[in-house]
């Protein structure tokens, strides 16, 4: 699994932790190991431009997801055809917006970025929250993944 991260935000972010989280989410969701993901961290102006251009909404937002290829959820069967690499898409995060939201939520900016990255990946995988049922499913899954991530980090490196 290839996870590329580019920090163009001008903010200090724990990039290795974001990569580890993204890998954890993709593994948990049984995404094919040949998948590729891009995580881009941008400043508030860039996020505002993207939000207005692609969503038609004013001002910056916290996360945007731009899906690319359709992926099989799990690796192919041993005797089946091997899937080639596929670009899952781009998750775009804005650390400045994340920091403001973290303050209001009472947790760290890193925790907020982890939540937003997980949220963006779930969007790339086809989850949405346009109606109450979809919202319950997506946010429930997001919460489960983040709790598992926190537990895995608290347990330390596996041996």
C-alpha positions in Angstrom: 0.0 0.0 0.0 1.4 3.4 -1.0 0.5 6.4 1.0 1.9 9.7 -0.1 1.7 12.8 2.1 2.5 16.3 1.1 2.5 19.2 3.6 1.9 22.4 1.8 0.2 24.0 4.7 3.1 25.7 6.4 2.0 24.1 9.7 3.9 21.5 11.7 2.1 18.2 11.5 3.1 14.7 12.6 3.2 13.3 9.0 4.4 9.8 10.0 1.5 9.5 12.4 -1.0 10.5 9.6 0.6 7.9 7.3 0.3 5.3 10.0 -3.3 6.2 10.6 -4.2 6.1 6.9 -2.5 2.6 6.6 -4.5 1.5 9.7 -7.8 2.7 8.2 -7.2 1.1 4.9 -6.1 -2.2 6.5 -9.2 -2.1 8.8 -11.4 -1.5 5.7 -9.7 -4.4 3.9 -8.6 -2.2 1.0 -6.4 -4.0 -1.5 -2.7 -3.7 -0.6 -2.0 -2.4 -4.1 -4.0 0.7 -3.4 -2.5 4.2 -3.5 -3.6 7.1 -1.4 -2.6 10.8 -1.4 -2.9 13.0 1.7 -2.4 16.7 1.1 -2.2 19.3 3.8 -3.0 22.8 2.6 -3.3 26.4 4.0 -6.6 28.1 4.6 -6.5 30.0 1.3 -6.0 26.9 -0.8 -8.7 25.0 1.1 -11.1 28.0 0.5 -10.3 27.9 -3.2 -10.9 24.1 -3.4 -14.1 24.3 -1.4 -15.5 27.0 -3.5 -14.5 25.5 -6.8 -15.5 21.9 -6.2 -18.3 22.1 -3.6 -19.7 25.6 -4.5 -19.6 26.6 -0.9 -17.9 29.7 0.6 -14.9 29.7 2.9 -12.5 27.0 4.0 -13.5 23.5 5.1 -11.7 21.0 7.2 -11.5 18.0 4.8 -12.2 17.3 1.1 -12.0 13.9 -0.6 -11.4 13.4 -4.3 -11.9 9.8 -5.3 -10.1 8.3 -8.3 -10.4 4.6 -9.1 -12.9 2.0 -8.0 -11.2 -0.6 -5.8 -12.0 -4.1 -4.7 -12.5 -4.1 -1.0 -10.3 -7.1 -0.3 -7.4 -8.9 -2.0 -8.4 -11.2 -4.8 -8.7 -14.9 -4.3 -5.4 -16.9 -4.6 -6.5 -18.5 -7.9 -8.2 -15.4 -9.2 -6.8 -12.6 -11.4 -4.4 -10.3 -9.6 -5.7 -6.7 -9.3 -3.3 -4.0 -10.4 -2.4 -0.9 -8.4 -5.2 1.6 -8.2 -5.3 5.2 -7.0 -7.9 5.5 -4.3 -7.8 9.3 -4.4 -6.8 12.4 -2.5 -7.7 13.5 1.0 -7.1 17.2 1.5 -6.8 18.5 5.0 -6.5 22.0 6.4 -4.5 22.0 9.7 -5.6 25.6 10.5 -9.3 24.7 10.3 -8.6 21.5 12.2 -6.9 23.4 15.0 -9.8 25.7 15.4 -12.2 22.8 15.5 -10.0 20.9 17.9 -10.1 23.8 20.3 -13.9 23.9 20.2 -14.1 20.1 20.6 -11.7 20.0 23.5 -9.1 17.7 22.0 -5.7 18.1 20.3 -5.2 19.2 16.7 -3.6 15.8 16.0 -6.7 14.0 17.2 -8.8 16.3 14.9 -6.5 15.7 12.0 -6.8 11.9 12.6 -10.6 12.2 12.7 -10.6 14.2 9.5 -8.2 11.9 7.7 -10.3 8.9 8.6 -13.4 10.7 7.5 -11.9 11.6 4.2 -10.7 8.0 3.6 -14.2 6.7 4.3 -15.6 9.2 1.7 -13.1 7.8 -0.8 -14.4 4.3 0.0 -18.0 5.4 -0.8 -19.4 6.3 2.6 -21.5 9.5 2.9 -23.6 11.3 5.5 -26.2 12.9 3.3 -29.1 11.3 5.1 -29.5 10.3 8.8 -29.1 6.5 8.1 -25.9 7.1 6.1 -24.6 9.5 8.8 -25.2 6.9 11.6 -23.3 4.3 9.6 -20.4 6.5 8.6 -19.9 8.2 11.9 -20.3 4.9 13.8 -17.6 3.3 11.6 -15.4 6.3 12.0 -15.7 6.2 15.7 -15.0 2.5 15.9 -11.9 2.9 13.7 -10.6 5.8 15.8 -11.1 4.0 19.1 -9.2 1.0 17.6 -6.5 3.3 16.4 -6.2 4.9 19.9 -6.1 1.5 21.6 -3.4 0.2 19.2 -1.3 3.3 19.8 -1.7 3.0 23.6 -0.7 -0.7 23.4 2.6 0.3 21.8 4.4 -1.4 19.0 3.4 -5.0 18.3 6.1 -7.6 18.6 
